[in-house]
Amino acid sequence: MLSSNLIKLRPIQTKDLEKLNKWKNNYDISKNLGSGFQPISIDQQRNWMENMIDLTGNSRRFIIEESNGQAIGMVGLYNINFVNRNCDFGIYLGEKEYQGKGIGSTATRIIVDYAFNNLNLLKIKLLVNQNNPAINMYKKLGFIDVGKLKKERFIEGAFIDVILMEKYRDECD
């Protein structure tokens, strides 16, 4: 189990199906993710769960759980390349009342430590919408802005730029 005194990260389980489906179908959450808002049925989500649960491939997805055991979000490492020792990173808090309380920062710190010290990765990459306040959190955690993808995502009728950020193991706090 990956944990701090505030939260724990645990592998996704079948019991998380309804929460994951609720979050996937929440416009305010999904619109800012790479694939945009694309609601799916609980049956589609059920078919996808086997892939979400699998920790043997090139992704590691975890439920963010509050100290009382409530699932409140998801964090993951994606497209893990064990030859080049890098991966992509993604996170969201599905329960709005937990946003802005340091949980995202804590979950990011935990997963970064896991990536560098357990998976032996060298670099973590992320894409973030240019207007997302999480950019400040990523900078505080040592991610650096390495570029911009112009008009990369279509959100609410307009194309927006996306910032590419990276964090290297040898630059950890």
GUDREN-103843 format. One record per atom (N, C-alpha, C): chain; residue in three letters; x, z, y; residue number from 1; atom name. Coordinates in steps of 0.2 Angstrom, whole numbers, plus 5000, padded with zeros to 4 digits. Each point is the difference from the previous one (the first is absolute). Layout:
% residues N
- A:Ala:X:Z:Y:NUM:CA;
...
END
This chain:
% residues 173
- A:Met:5004:5000:4994:1:N;
- A:Met:4996:5000:5006:1:CA;
- A:Met:5004:5000:5006:1:C;
- A:Leu:4999:4996:5005:2:N;
- A:Leu:5003:5000:5006:2:CA;
- A:Leu:4996:5004:5005:2:C;
- A:Ser:5003:5005:5003:3:N;
- A:Ser:4996:5004:5005:3:CA;
- A:Ser:5004:5004:5005:3:C;
- A:Ser:4996:5002:5005:4:N;
- A:Ser:5003:5005:5005:4:CA;
- A:Ser:4995:5006:5001:4:C;
- A:Asn:5001:5004:5004:5:N;
- A:Asn:4995:5006:5001:5:CA;
- A:Asn:4994:4997:5003:5:C;
- A:Leu:4999:4994:5003:6:N;
- A:Leu:4994:4998:5003:6:CA;
- A:Leu:4996:4995:4995:6:C;
- A:Ile:5004:4996:4996:7:N;
- A:Ile:4996:4995:4996:7:CA;
- A:Ile:5004:4999:4994:7:C;
- A:Lys:4997:4996:4995:8:N;
- A:Lys:5004:4998:4994:8:CA;
- A:Lys:4998:4993:4999:8:C;
- A:Leu:5004:4996:4997:9:N;
- A:Leu:4999:4993:4998:9:CA;
- A:Leu:5000:5000:4993:9:C;
- A:Arg:4994:4997:4997:10:N;
- A:Arg:5000:5000:4993:10:CA;
- A:Arg:4998:4993:4998:10:C;
- A:Pro:5001:4998:4994:11:N;
- A:Pro:4998:4993:4998:11:CA;
- A:Pro:4993:4999:5000:11:C;
- A:Ile:4998:4994:5001:12:N;
- A:Ile:4993:4998:5001:12:CA;
- A:Ile:4997:5001:4993:12:C;
- A:Gln:4994:5003:4999:13:N;
- A:Gln:4996:5001:4994:13:CA;
- A:Gln:4993:4997:5000:13:C;
- A:Thr:4997:4999:4995:14:N;
- A:Thr:4994:4997:4999:14:CA;
- A:Thr:4995:5003:5004:14:C;
- A:Lys:5000:5007:5001:15:N;
- A:Lys:4995:5004:5004:15:CA;
- A:Lys:5001:4998:5007:15:C;
- A:Asp:5005:4996:5003:16:N;
- A:Asp:5000:4999:5007:16:CA;
- A:Asp:4996:4993:5001:16:C;
- A:Leu:4997:4997:4995:17:N;
- A:Leu:4997:4994:5001:17:CA;
- A:Leu:4995:5000:5006:17:C;
- A:Glu:4996:5005:5001:18:N;
- A:Glu:4995:5000:5005:18:CA;
- A:Glu:5003:5001:5007:18:C;
- A:Lys:5005:5004:5000:19:N;
- A:Lys:5003:5001:5007:19:CA;
- A:Lys:5003:4994:5002:19:C;
- A:Leu:5004:4997:4995:20:N;
- A:Leu:5004:4993:5002:20:CA;
- A:Leu:4995:4995:5002:20:C;
- A:Asn:4994:4999:4997:21:N;
- A:Asn:4995:4995:5002:21:CA;
- A:Asn:4997:5002:5007:21:C;
- A:Lys:4999:5006:5001:22:N;
- A:Lys:4998:5002:5006:22:CA;
- A:Lys:5004:4998:5006:22:C;
- A:Trp:5007:5002:4999:23:N;
- A:Trp:5005:4998:5005:23:CA;
- A:Trp:5001:4993:5001:23:C;
- A:Lys:5000:4996:4994:24:N;
- A:Lys:5001:4993:5000:24:CA;
- A:Lys:4994:4997:5004:24:C;
- A:Asn:4994:5002:5000:25:N;
- A:Asn:4994:4998:5003:25:CA;
- A:Asn:4999:5003:5007:25:C;
- A:Asn:5005:5004:5003:26:N;
- A:Asn:4999:5002:5006:26:CA;
- A:Asn:5004:4995:5005:26:C;
- A:Tyr:4996:4998:5005:27:N;
- A:Tyr:5002:4995:5004:27:CA;
- A:Tyr:5006:5002:5005:27:C;
- A:Asp:5000:5006:5002:28:N;
- A:Asp:5005:5003:5005:28:CA;
- A:Asp:5007:5001:4996:28:C;
- A:Ile:4999:5001:4994:29:N;
- A:Ile:5007:5001:4996:29:CA;
- A:Ile:5002:4993:4998:29:C;
- A:Ser:4996:4996:4997:30:N;
- A:Ser:5002:4994:4997:30:CA;
- A:Ser:5002:4994:5005:30:C;
- A:Lys:4997:5000:5005:31:N;
- A:Lys:5002:4995:5005:31:CA;
- A:Lys:5007:5000:5002:31:C;
- A:Asn:5003:5005:5000:32:N;
- A:Asn:5007:5001:5002:32:CA;
- A:Asn:5005:4999:4994:32:C;
- A:Leu:4998:4999:4994:33:N;
- A:Leu:5004:4999:4994:33:CA;
- A:Leu:5002:4993:5000:33:C;
- A:Gly:5005:4998:4996:34:N;
- A:Gly:5002:4993:5000:34:CA;
- A:Gly:4995:4995:4997:34:C;
- A:Ser:4996:5002:4996:35:N;
- A:Ser:4995:4995:4997:35:CA;
- A:Ser:4993:5000:5005:35:C;
- A:Gly:5000:5005:5005:36:N;
- A:Gly:4994:5000:5004:36:CA;
- A:Gly:4994:5003:4996:36:C;
- A:Phe:4994:4999:5004:37:N;
- A:Phe:4994:5003:4997:37:CA;
- A:Phe:4997:4995:4995:37:C;
- A:Gln:5000:5002:4994:38:N;
- A:Gln:4997:4996:4995:38:CA;
- A:Gln:4997:5005:4995:38:C;
- A:Pro:4993:5002:5001:39:N;
- A:Pro:4997:5005:4996:39:CA;
- A:Pro:4999:4998:4993:39:C;
- A:Ile:5001:5004:4995:40:N;
- A:Ile:4999:4999:4993:40:CA;
- A:Ile:4995:5004:4997:40:C;
- A:Ser:4997:4998:4995:41:N;
- A:Ser:4995:5004:4996:41:CA;
- A:Ser:5004:5006:4996:41:C;
- A:Ile:4997:5005:4998:42:N;
- A:Ile:5003:5005:4996:42:CA;
- A:Ile:5002:4997:4993:42:C;
- A:Asp:4996:4995:4998:43:N;
- A:Asp:5002:4996:4993:43:CA;
- A:Asp:5007:4997:5001:43:C;
- A:Gln:5001:4996:5006:44:N;
- A:Gln:5006:4997:5001:44:CA;
- A:Gln:5006:5005:5001:44:C;
- A:Gln:4999:5005:5003:45:N;
- A:Gln:5005:5006:5001:45:CA;
- A:Gln:5001:5002:4993:45:C;
- A:Arg:4995:5001:4996:46:N;
- A:Arg:5002:5003:4993:46:CA;
- A:Arg:5004:4995:4996:46:C;
- A:Asn:4999:4994:5001:47:N;
- A:Asn:5005:4995:4996:47:CA;
- A:Asn:5007:5000:5003:47:C;
- A:Trp:5001:5002:5006:48:N;
- A:Trp:5006:5000:5004:48:CA;
- A:Trp:5004:5007:4998:48:C;
- A:Met:4996:5005:4998:49:N;
- A:Met:5003:5006:4999:49:CA;
- A:Met:5006:5001:4995:49:C;
- A:Glu:5000:4996:4995:50:N;
- A:Glu:5005:5000:4995:50:CA;
- A:Glu:5007:4998:5003:50:C;
- A:Asn:4999:4995:5005:51:N;
- A:Asn:5006:4998:5003:51:CA;
- A:Asn:5003:5006:5005:51:C;
- A:Met:4995:5003:5003:52:N;
- A:Met:5001:5005:5005:52:CA;
- A:Met:5003:5006:4997:52:C;
- A:Ile:4998:5002:4994:53:N;
- A:Ile:5003:5006:4996:53:CA;
- A:Ile:5007:4998:4997:53:C;
- A:Asp:5001:4994:4999:54:N;
- A:Asp:5007:4999:4996:54:CA;
- A:Asp:5006:5001:5005:54:C;
- A:Leu:5004:5004:4997:55:N;
- A:Leu:5006:5002:5004:55:CA;
- A:Leu:5006:4997:4997:55:C;
- A:Thr:4999:4995:4995:56:N;
- A:Thr:5006:4997:4997:56:CA;
- A:Thr:5002:4993:5003:56:C;
- A:Gly:4996:4998:5004:57:N;
- A:Gly:5002:4993:5003:57:CA;
- A:Gly:5004:5001:5007:57:C;
- A:Asn:4999:4995:5004:58:N;
- A:Asn:5004:5001:5006:58:CA;
- A:Asn:4996:5003:5006:58:C;
- A:Ser:4995:5004:4999:59:N;
- A:Ser:4997:5004:5005:59:CA;
- A:Ser:4999:5007:4998:59:C;
- A:Arg:5000:5005:5004:60:N;
- A:Arg:4999:5007:4999:60:CA;
- A:Arg:4995:5002:5005:60:C;
- A:Arg:4993:5001:4998:61:N;
- A:Arg:4995:5002:5004:61:CA;
- A:Arg:4998:5008:4999:61:C;
- A:Phe:4999:5003:5005:62:N;
- A:Phe:4998:5007:4999:62:CA;
- A:Phe:4995:5002:5005:62:C;
- A:Ile:4995:5005:4997:63:N;
- A:Ile:4995:5003:5004:63:CA;
- A:Ile:5003:5005:5004:63:C;
- A:Ile:4999:5001:5007:64:N;
- A:Ile:5002:5006:5004:64:CA;
- A:Ile:4994:5005:4999:64:C;
- A:Glu:5002:5006:4998:65:N;
- A:Glu:4995:5005:4998:65:CA;
- A:Glu:5002:5006:5005:65:C;
- A:Glu:4995:5002:5003:66:N;
- A:Glu:5000:5006:5004:66:CA;
- A:Glu:5001:5006:4996:66:C;
- A:Ser:5002:5006:5003:67:N;
- A:Ser:5002:5006:4996:67:CA;
- A:Ser:4994:5002:4996:67:C;
- A:Asn:4994:4999:5002:68:N;
- A:Asn:4994:5002:4996:68:CA;
- A:Asn:4998:4995:4994:68:C;
- A:Gly:5004:4995:4999:69:N;
- A:Gly:4999:4995:4995:69:CA;
- A:Gly:4996:4994:5002:69:C;
- A:Gln:4998:5000:5006:70:N;
- A:Gln:4996:4994:5002:70:CA;
- A:Gln:5004:4994:5002:70:C;
- A:Ala:4998:4994:4997:71:N;
- A:Ala:5004:4994:5001:71:CA;
- A:Ala:4998:4998:5007:71:C;
- A:Ile:5005:4998:5004:72:N;
- A:Ile:4999:4999:5007:72:CA;
- A:Ile:5003:4993:5002:72:C;
- A:Gly:5004:4997:4996:73:N;
- A:Gly:5003:4994:5002:73:CA;
- A:Gly:5004:4997:4994:73:C;
- A:Met:5004:4995:5002:74:N;
- A:Met:5004:4996:4995:74:CA;
- A:Met:5007:4998:5003:74:C;
- A:Val:5005:5001:4996:75:N;
- A:Val:5007:4997:5003:75:CA;
- A:Val:5003:4997:4994:75:C;
- A:Gly:5004:4995:5002:76:N;
- A:Gly:5003:4996:4994:76:CA;
- A:Gly:5006:4996:5002:76:C;
- A:Leu:5004:4999:4995:77:N;
- A:Leu:5006:4995:5000:77:CA;
- A:Leu:4998:4994:4996:77:C;
- A:Tyr:5001:4994:5004:78:N;
- A:Tyr:4997:4994:4997:78:CA;
- A:Tyr:5006:4995:4999:78:C;
- A:Asn:4999:4995:4996:79:N;
- A:Asn:5005:4995:4999:79:CA;
- A:Asn:5007:5003:4999:79:C;
- A:Ile:5001:5005:4996:80:N;
- A:Ile:5006:5003:4999:80:CA;
- A:Ile:5005:4995:4997:80:C;
- A:Asn:5006:4999:5003:81:N;
- A:Asn:5005:4995:4997:81:CA;
- A:Asn:5006:5005:4998:81:C;
- A:Phe:5000:5001:4993:82:N;
- A:Phe:5006:5004:4998:82:CA;
- A:Phe:5006:4997:5000:82:C;
- A:Val:5001:4993:5001:83:N;
- A:Val:5006:4997:5000:83:CA;
- A:Val:5003:5001:5008:83:C;
- A:Asn:4996:4998:5004:84:N;
- A:Asn:5002:5000:5007:84:CA;
- A:Asn:4998:5007:5003:84:C;
- A:Arg:4997:5005:4997:85:N;
- A:Arg:4999:5007:5001:85:CA;
- A:Arg:4996:5001:5007:85:C;
- A:Asn:4995:4996:5000:86:N;
- A:Asn:4995:5001:5006:86:CA;
- A:Asn:4993:4999:4998:86:C;
- A:Cys:4996:5002:5005:87:N;
- A:Cys:4992:5000:4998:87:CA;
- A:Cys:4997:5000:5007:87:C;
- A:Asp:4993:4999:4999:88:N;
- A:Asp:4996:5000:5006:88:CA;
- A:Asp:4996:5007:4999:88:C;
- A:Phe:4998:5002:5006:89:N;
- A:Phe:4996:5007:5001:89:CA;
- A:Phe:4993:4999:5003:89:C;
- A:Gly:4996:5004:4997:90:N;
- A:Gly:4993:5000:5003:90:CA;
- A:Gly:4997:5007:5000:90:C;
- A:Ile:4996:5002:5005:91:N;
- A:Ile:4996:5006:5000:91:CA;
- A:Ile:4994:5000:5004:91:C;
- A:Tyr:4995:5004:4998:92:N;
- A:Tyr:4994:5001:5004:92:CA;
- A:Tyr:4997:5006:4998:92:C;
- A:Leu:4997:5003:5005:93:N;
- A:Leu:4996:5006:4999:93:CA;
- A:Leu:4993:4998:5000:93:C;
- A:Gly:4996:5001:4994:94:N;
- A:Gly:4993:4998:5000:94:CA;
- A:Gly:4995:5004:5003:94:C;
- A:Glu:5002:5007:5000:95:N;
- A:Glu:4996:5005:5003:95:CA;
- A:Glu:5002:5001:5007:95:C;
- A:Lys:4996:4998:5005:96:N;
- A:Lys:5001:5000:5007:96:CA;
- A:Lys:5002:5007:5003:96:C;
- A:Glu:4997:5005:4997:97:N;
- A:Glu:5001:5006:5003:97:CA;
- A:Glu:5007:5003:4999:97:C;
- A:Tyr:5004:4996:4995:98:N;
- A:Tyr:5007:5002:4999:98:CA;
- A:Tyr:5005:4996:5004:98:C;
- A:Gln:4998:4996:5004:99:N;
- A:Gln:5004:4995:5004:99:CA;
- A:Gln:5003:5004:5006:99:C;
- A:Gly:5006:4999:5002:100:N;
- A:Gly:5003:5004:5006:100:CA;
- A:Gly:5002:5007:4998:100:C;
- A:Lys:5001:5002:4994:101:N;
- A:Lys:5002:5007:4998:101:CA;
- A:Lys:5006:5000:4997:101:C;
- A:Gly:5004:4995:5000:102:N;
- A:Gly:5007:5000:4997:102:CA;
- A:Gly:5000:4998:4993:102:C;
- A:Ile:4994:4999:4997:103:N;
- A:Ile:5000:4998:4993:103:CA;
- A:Ile:5003:4993:4998:103:C;
- A:Gly:4999:4996:5005:104:N;
- A:Gly:5003:4993:4999:104:CA;
- A:Gly:5008:5000:5000:104:C;
- A:Ser:5002:5004:5005:105:N;
- A:Ser:5007:5001:5000:105:CA;
- A:Ser:5003:5004:4994:105:C;
- A:Thr:4997:5005:4998:106:N;
- A:Thr:5002:5004:4994:106:CA;
- A:Thr:5000:4995:4994:106:C;
- A:Ala:4995:4996:4999:107:N;
- A:Ala:4999:4996:4994:107:CA;
- A:Ala:5006:4995:5000:107:C;
- A:Thr:5001:4997:5006:108:N;
- A:Thr:5005:4995:5001:108:CA;
- A:Thr:5007:5003:4998:108:C;
- A:Arg:5001:5006:5003:109:N;
- A:Arg:5007:5003:4998:109:CA;
- A:Arg:5001:5001:4992:109:C;
- A:Ile:4994:5002:4997:110:N;
- A:Ile:5001:5002:4993:110:CA;
- A:Ile:5001:4993:4996:110:C;
- A:Ile:4996:4995:5002:111:N;
- A:Ile:5001:4993:4996:111:CA;
- A:Ile:5007:4997:5002:111:C;
- A:Val:5002:5001:5006:112:N;
- A:Val:5007:4997:5002:112:CA;
- A:Val:5005:5004:4996:112:C;
- A:Asp:5000:5006:4999:113:N;
- A:Asp:5004:5004:4996:113:CA;
- A:Asp:5000:4998:4993:113:C;
- A:Tyr:4994:4999:4997:114:N;
- A:Tyr:4999:4997:4993:114:CA;
- A:Tyr:5004:4994:4999:114:C;
- A:Ala:4999:4995:5005:115:N;
- A:Ala:5002:4993:5000:115:CA;
- A:Ala:5008:5000:4999:115:C;
- A:Phe:5003:5004:5005:116:N;
- A:Phe:5007:5001:5000:116:CA;
- A:Phe:5004:5004:4995:116:C;
- A:Asn:4997:5005:4998:117:N;
- A:Asn:5003:5005:4996:117:CA;
- A:Asn:4998:5000:4993:117:C;
- A:Asn:4994:4997:4998:118:N;
- A:Asn:4998:4999:4993:118:CA;
- A:Asn:5000:4993:4998:118:C;
- A:Leu:4998:4995:5004:119:N;
- A:Leu:5000:4993:4998:119:CA;
- A:Leu:5007:4997:5002:119:C;
- A:Asn:5004:5003:5004:120:N;
- A:Asn:5007:4998:5002:120:CA;
- A:Asn:4999:4993:5004:120:C;
- A:Leu:4995:5000:5004:121:N;
- A:Leu:4999:4994:5005:121:CA;
- A:Leu:5005:5001:5006:121:C;
- A:Leu:5001:4995:5003:122:N;
- A:Leu:5004:5000:5006:122:CA;
- A:Leu:4996:4999:5006:122:C;
- A:Lys:4995:4996:5000:123:N;
- A:Lys:4996:4998:5006:123:CA;
- A:Lys:4993:5000:4999:123:C;
- A:Ile:4996:5003:5005:124:N;
- A:Ile:4993:5000:5000:124:CA;
- A:Ile:4997:4996:5006:124:C;
- A:Lys:4996:4995:4999:125:N;
- A:Lys:4997:4996:5005:125:CA;
- A:Lys:4993:5001:5001:125:C;
- A:Leu:4997:4999:5006:126:N;
- A:Leu:4993:5001:5001:126:CA;
- A:Leu:4998:4995:5006:126:C;
- A:Leu:4994:4998:4999:127:N;
- A:Leu:4997:4996:5006:127:CA;
- A:Leu:4994:5004:5003:127:C;
- A:Val:5000:5000:5007:128:N;
- A:Val:4995:5005:5003:128:CA;
- A:Val:4997:4996:5006:128:C;
- A:Asn:4994:5000:5001:129:N;
- A:Asn:4997:4996:5006:129:CA;
- A:Asn:5003:5003:5006:129:C;
- A:Gln:5001:4995:5005:130:N;
- A:Gln:5004:5002:5006:130:CA;
- A:Gln:4996:5005:5004:130:C;
- A:Asn:4994:5001:4999:131:N;
- A:Asn:4996:5005:5004:131:CA;
- A:Asn:4998:5007:4996:131:C;
- A:Asn:5004:5000:4994:132:N;
- A:Asn:4998:5006:4996:132:CA;
- A:Asn:5005:5006:5003:132:C;
- A:Pro:4997:5006:5001:133:N;
- A:Pro:5004:5005:5003:133:CA;
- A:Pro:5004:5003:4995:133:C;
- A:Ala:5000:4998:4993:134:N;
- A:Ala:5004:5003:4995:134:CA;
- A:Ala:5007:4997:5001:134:C;
- A:Ile:5001:4995:5004:135:N;
- A:Ile:5007:4998:5002:135:CA;
- A:Ile:5004:5006:5002:135:C;
- A:Asn:4998:5004:5004:136:N;
- A:Asn:5003:5006:5003:136:CA;
- A:Asn:5002:5004:4994:136:C;
- A:Met:4996:5001:4996:137:N;
- A:Met:5001:5005:4994:137:CA;
- A:Met:5006:4997:4996:137:C;
- A:Tyr:5000:4993:4999:138:N;
- A:Tyr:5005:4997:4996:138:CA;
- A:Tyr:5007:5000:5003:138:C;
- A:Lys:5000:4999:5007:139:N;
- A:Lys:5006:5001:5003:139:CA;
- A:Lys:5003:5007:5000:139:C;
- A:Lys:4996:5005:5000:140:N;
- A:Lys:5002:5007:5000:140:CA;
- A:Lys:5003:5001:4993:140:C;
- A:Leu:4997:4997:4995:141:N;
- A:Leu:5003:5001:4993:141:CA;
- A:Leu:5006:4995:4998:141:C;
- A:Gly:5002:4997:5005:142:N;
- A:Gly:5006:4996:4999:142:CA;
- A:Gly:5000:4993:4999:142:C;
- A:Phe:4993:4997:5000:143:N;
- A:Phe:4999:4993:4999:143:CA;
- A:Phe:5002:4996:5006:143:C;
- A:Ile:5004:4995:5000:144:N;
- A:Ile:5002:4996:5006:144:CA;
- A:Ile:4996:4993:5000:144:C;
- A:Asp:4998:4998:5006:145:N;
- A:Asp:4997:4994:5001:145:CA;
- A:Asp:5005:4994:5000:145:C;
- A:Val:4999:4996:4995:146:N;
- A:Val:5004:4994:4999:146:CA;
- A:Val:4997:4993:5001:146:C;
- A:Gly:4994:5000:5002:147:N;
- A:Gly:4997:4994:5002:147:CA;
- A:Gly:4993:5000:5001:147:C;
- A:Lys:4997:4994:5002:148:N;
- A:Lys:4993:4999:5001:148:CA;
- A:Lys:4998:4994:4997:148:C;
- A:Leu:4994:5000:4997:149:N;
- A:Leu:4997:4994:4997:149:CA;
- A:Leu:4994:4999:5004:149:C;
- A:Lys:5001:4994:5004:150:N;
- A:Lys:4995:4999:5005:150:CA;
- A:Lys:4993:4997:4997:150:C;
- A:Lys:4995:5002:5002:151:N;
- A:Lys:4993:4998:4998:151:CA;
- A:Lys:4999:5001:4993:151:C;
- A:Glu:5002:5005:4997:152:N;
- A:Glu:5001:5001:4992:152:CA;
- A:Glu:4993:5002:4997:152:C;
- A:Arg:4996:5004:5004:153:N;
- A:Arg:4994:5002:4997:153:CA;
- A:Arg:4994:4999:5004:153:C;
- A:Phe:4994:4998:4997:154:N;
- A:Phe:4994:4999:5003:154:CA;
- A:Phe:4996:5006:5000:154:C;
- A:Ile:4999:5003:5006:155:N;
- A:Ile:4996:5006:5000:155:CA;
- A:Ile:4995:5000:5006:155:C;
- A:Glu:4993:5001:4998:156:N;
- A:Glu:4995:5000:5005:156:CA;
- A:Glu:5000:4994:5005:156:C;
- A:Gly:5001:4994:4997:157:N;
- A:Gly:5000:4994:5003:157:CA;
- A:Gly:5006:4997:5004:157:C;
- A:Ala:5005:5004:4999:158:N;
- A:Ala:5007:4998:5003:158:CA;
- A:Ala:5006:5001:4996:158:C;
- A:Phe:5005:4995:5001:159:N;
- A:Phe:5006:5001:4996:159:CA;
- A:Phe:5004:5005:5004:159:C;
- A:Ile:5003:5005:4996:160:N;
- A:Ile:5005:5005:5003:160:CA;
- A:Ile:5007:4999:4997:160:C;
- A:Asp:5005:5003:5004:161:N;
- A:Asp:5006:5000:4997:161:CA;
- A:Asp:5001:5006:4996:161:C;
- A:Val:5005:4999:4995:162:N;
- A:Val:5002:5006:4996:162:CA;
- A:Val:5007:5001:5000:162:C;
- A:Ile:5002:5007:5001:163:N;
- A:Ile:5007:5002:5000:163:CA;
- A:Ile:5003:5001:4993:163:C;
- A:Leu:5006:4998:4999:164:N;
- A:Leu:5003:5001:4994:164:CA;
- A:Leu:5005:5006:5001:164:C;
- A:Met:5000:5005:4996:165:N;
- A:Met:5004:5006:5001:165:CA;
- A:Met:5004:5001:4993:165:C;
- A:Glu:5006:5003:5000:166:N;
- A:Glu:5003:5001:4994:166:CA;
- A:Glu:5004:5007:5001:166:C;
- A:Lys:5001:5003:4994:167:N;
- A:Lys:5004:5006:5000:167:CA;
- A:Lys:5005:5000:4994:167:C;
- A:Tyr:5006:5002:5002:168:N;
- A:Tyr:5005:4999:4995:168:CA;
- A:Tyr:5002:5007:4997:168:C;
- A:Arg:5002:5000:4994:169:N;
- A:Arg:5002:5007:4997:169:CA;
- A:Arg:5006:5003:5004:169:C;
- A:Asp:5005:4996:5002:170:N;
- A:Asp:5006:5003:5003:170:CA;
- A:Asp:4998:5002:5007:170:C;
- A:Glu:4994:4999:5002:171:N;
- A:Glu:4998:5002:5007:171:CA;
- A:Glu:4995:5006:5000:171:C;
- A:Cys:4999:5003:4994:172:N;
- A:Cys:4995:5005:4999:172:CA;
- A:Cys:5002:5007:5005:172:C;
- A:Asp:4995:5003:5001:173:N;
- A:Asp:5001:5006:5004:173:CA;
- A:Asp:5004:5006:4997:173:C;
END
